[in-house]
């Protein structure tokens, strides 16, 4: 029966299932410290980090911290 089934349907070769890596890791660049601080060398990341620092230093952002 198996031989007839193979002849009729063919053989399907599939990639072996792999185990998933640990799901408890940080997945987005926005959460990584080196990306936020611009430490990994990217020019755009350094500019974004500078913008974040300047935004955090604005007086309007400091009001909520003083209370």
N, CA and C atoms as a LAMMPS dump frame, in Angstrom:
ITEM: TIMESTEP
0
ITEM: NUMBER OF ATOMS
201
ITEM: BOX BOUNDS ff ff ff
-5.0000000000000000e+02 5.0000000000000000e+02
-5.0000000000000000e+02 5.0000000000000000e+02
-5.0000000000000000e+02 5.0000000000000000e+02
ITEM: ATOMS id mol type element x y z
1 1 1 N 0.825 -1.192 0
2 1 2 C 0 0 0
3 1 3 C 0.869 1.255 0
4 2 1 N 1.933 1.241 0.744
5 2 2 C 2.784 2.413 0.825
6 2 3 C 3.393 2.744 -0.534
7 3 1 N 3.825 1.74 -1.253
8 3 2 C 4.448 1.973 -2.56
9 3 3 C 3.443 2.591 -3.529
10 4 1 N 2.211 2.103 -3.507
11 4 2 C 1.178 2.665 -4.373
12 4 3 C 0.866 4.111 -3.996
13 5 1 N 0.851 4.378 -2.712
14 5 2 C 0.582 5.739 -2.241
15 5 3 C 1.718 6.663 -2.668
16 6 1 N 2.943 6.199 -2.573
17 6 2 C 4.09 7.008 -2.981
18 6 3 C 4.033 7.28 -4.481
19 7 1 N 3.697 6.297 -5.256
20 7 2 C 3.618 6.483 -6.702
21 7 3 C 2.496 7.444 -7.085
22 8 1 N 1.391 7.397 -6.348
23 8 2 C 0.252 8.253 -6.666
24 8 3 C 0.451 9.689 -6.175
25 9 1 N 0.96 9.855 -4.954
26 9 2 C 1.063 11.174 -4.345
27 9 3 C 2.455 11.774 -4.412
28 10 1 N 3.46 10.962 -4.527
29 10 2 C 4.833 11.453 -4.533
30 10 3 C 5.386 11.555 -3.121
31 11 1 N 6.634 11.954 -3.041
32 11 2 C 7.3 12.108 -1.754
33 11 3 C 7.557 13.592 -1.529
34 12 1 N 7.238 14.057 -0.337
35 12 2 C 7.45 15.452 0.006
36 12 3 C 8.581 15.52 1.025
37 13 1 N 9.642 16.233 0.665
38 13 2 C 10.764 16.422 1.578
39 13 3 C 10.608 17.784 2.232
40 14 1 N 10.619 17.797 3.558
41 14 2 C 10.47 19.037 4.307
42 14 3 C 11.676 19.251 5.195
43 15 1 N 11.897 20.518 5.497
44 15 2 C 12.978 20.876 6.398
45 15 3 C 12.643 20.385 7.801
46 16 1 N 13.643 19.883 8.508
47 16 2 C 13.431 19.383 9.864
48 16 3 C 13.013 20.534 10.773
49 17 1 N 12.075 20.321 11.659
50 17 2 C 11.649 21.4 12.561
51 17 3 C 12.789 21.765 13.511
52 18 1 N 12.976 23.064 13.688
53 18 2 C 14.021 23.536 14.591
54 18 3 C 13.38 24.061 15.86
55 19 1 N 14.122 24.001 16.942
56 19 2 C 13.6 24.516 18.2
57 19 3 C 13.727 26.026 18.209
58 20 1 N 12.743 26.684 18.792
59 20 2 C 12.741 28.138 18.861
60 20 3 C 13.767 28.605 19.889
61 21 1 N 14.445 29.731 19.608
62 21 2 C 15.362 30.274 20.609
63 21 3 C 14.59 30.862 21.782
64 22 1 N 15.294 31.266 22.803
65 22 2 C 14.679 31.8 24.016
66 22 3 C 13.81 33.016 23.682
67 23 1 N 12.572 33 24.129
68 23 2 C 11.632 34.087 23.835
69 23 3 C 11.738 35.249 24.811
70 24 1 N 12.615 35.155 25.809
71 24 2 C 12.712 36.196 26.824
72 24 3 C 13.791 37.222 26.5
73 25 1 N 14.077 37.411 25.249
74 25 2 C 15.108 38.37 24.886
75 25 3 C 14.473 39.622 24.303
76 26 1 N 15.242 40.686 24.235
77 26 2 C 14.749 41.946 23.7
78 26 3 C 14.697 41.827 22.186
79 27 1 N 13.56 42.158 21.611
80 27 2 C 13.379 41.934 20.185
81 27 3 C 13.514 43.193 19.344
82 28 1 N 13.295 44.352 19.904
83 28 2 C 13.332 45.557 19.094
84 28 3 C 14.558 46.391 19.425
85 29 1 N 15.096 47.058 18.423
86 29 2 C 16.278 47.877 18.619
87 29 3 C 15.992 49.047 19.549
88 30 1 N 14.765 49.513 19.556
89 30 2 C 14.419 50.686 20.356
90 30 3 C 14.624 50.432 21.839
91 31 1 N 14.588 49.175 22.281
92 31 2 C 14.73 48.869 23.695
93 31 3 C 16.182 48.606 24.085
94 32 1 N 17.069 48.44 23.126
95 32 2 C 18.453 48.127 23.438
96 32 3 C 19.205 49.394 23.824
97 33 1 N 19.964 49.316 24.891
98 33 2 C 20.652 50.481 25.428
99 33 3 C 21.615 51.084 24.417
100 34 1 N 22.364 50.25 23.69
101 34 2 C 23.34 50.788 22.745
102 34 3 C 22.648 51.536 21.606
103 35 1 N 21.441 51.119 21.257
104 35 2 C 20.713 51.815 20.206
105 35 3 C 20.175 53.144 20.719
106 36 1 N 19.617 53.137 21.934
107 36 2 C 19.031 54.351 22.493
108 36 3 C 20.095 55.411 22.727
109 37 1 N 21.27 54.987 23.19
110 37 2 C 22.327 55.945 23.49
111 37 3 C 23.182 56.277 22.275
112 38 1 N 23.005 55.571 21.182
113 38 2 C 23.791 55.83 19.98
114 38 3 C 25.193 55.27 20.058
115 39 1 N 25.427 54.338 20.973
116 39 2 C 26.772 53.822 21.216
117 39 3 C 27.241 52.826 20.166
118 40 1 N 26.377 52.332 19.331
119 40 2 C 26.809 51.298 18.392
120 40 3 C 27.391 51.873 17.101
121 41 1 N 27.507 53.191 16.998
122 41 2 C 28.258 53.791 15.894
123 41 3 C 27.443 54.315 14.731
124 42 1 N 26.175 54.042 14.682
125 42 2 C 25.346 54.519 13.585
126 42 3 C 25.112 56.025 13.727
127 43 1 N 25.31 56.752 12.651
128 43 2 C 25.109 58.197 12.683
129 43 3 C 23.683 58.577 12.998
130 44 1 N 22.751 57.858 12.414
131 44 2 C 21.343 58.181 12.674
132 44 3 C 20.979 57.872 14.119
133 45 1 N 21.553 56.828 14.691
134 45 2 C 21.265 56.496 16.087
135 45 3 C 21.827 57.567 17.011
136 46 1 N 23.002 58.094 16.674
137 46 2 C 23.584 59.157 17.494
138 46 3 C 22.715 60.413 17.438
139 47 1 N 22.197 60.726 16.249
140 47 2 C 21.32 61.895 16.131
141 47 3 C 20.033 61.691 16.909
142 48 1 N 19.452 60.497 16.808
143 48 2 C 18.217 60.208 17.541
144 48 3 C 18.463 60.272 19.043
145 49 1 N 19.61 59.762 19.497
146 49 2 C 19.929 59.804 20.92
147 49 3 C 20.071 61.248 21.384
148 50 1 N 20.68 62.084 20.556
149 50 2 C 20.82 63.502 20.894
150 50 3 C 19.453 64.168 20.981
151 51 1 N 18.563 63.845 20.052
152 51 2 C 17.202 64.401 20.075
153 51 3 C 16.472 63.95 21.335
154 52 1 N 16.625 62.678 21.722
155 52 2 C 15.983 62.186 22.942
156 52 3 C 16.515 62.909 24.179
157 53 1 N 17.844 63.129 24.215
158 53 2 C 18.439 63.835 25.362
159 53 3 C 17.919 65.266 25.45
160 54 1 N 17.86 65.96 24.286
161 54 2 C 17.377 67.338 24.301
162 54 3 C 15.908 67.409 24.681
163 55 1 N 15.113 66.454 24.218
164 55 2 C 13.692 66.435 24.558
165 55 3 C 13.507 66.193 26.055
166 56 1 N 14.306 65.296 26.631
167 56 2 C 14.203 64.999 28.053
168 56 3 C 14.628 66.191 28.912
169 57 1 N 15.489 67.042 28.366
170 57 2 C 15.989 68.184 29.125
171 57 3 C 15.103 69.417 28.999
172 58 1 N 14.064 69.371 28.201
173 58 2 C 13.162 70.522 28.047
174 58 3 C 12.452 70.833 29.36
175 59 1 N 12.192 72.104 29.587
176 59 2 C 11.472 72.481 30.815
177 59 3 C 10.095 71.824 30.919
178 60 1 N 9.419 71.645 29.81
179 60 2 C 8.083 71.033 29.86
180 60 3 C 8.155 69.572 30.296
181 61 1 N 9.275 68.921 30.037
182 61 2 C 9.435 67.523 30.444
183 61 3 C 9.886 67.424 31.898
184 62 1 N 10.472 68.481 32.414
185 62 2 C 10.976 68.482 33.782
186 62 3 C 9.885 68.734 34.805
187 63 1 N 8.763 69.308 34.378
188 63 2 C 7.68 69.647 35.315
189 63 3 C 7.158 68.405 36.024
190 64 1 N 6.982 67.324 35.298
191 64 2 C 6.427 66.116 35.907
192 64 3 C 7.425 65.453 36.845
193 65 1 N 8.699 65.688 36.653
194 65 2 C 9.716 65.071 37.509
195 65 3 C 9.842 65.794 38.846
196 66 1 N 9.581 67.092 38.875
197 66 2 C 9.769 67.878 40.087
198 66 3 C 8.71 67.591 41.136
199 67 1 N 7.559 67.157 40.735
200 67 2 C 6.451 66.921 41.675
201 67 3 C 6.665 65.714 42.529
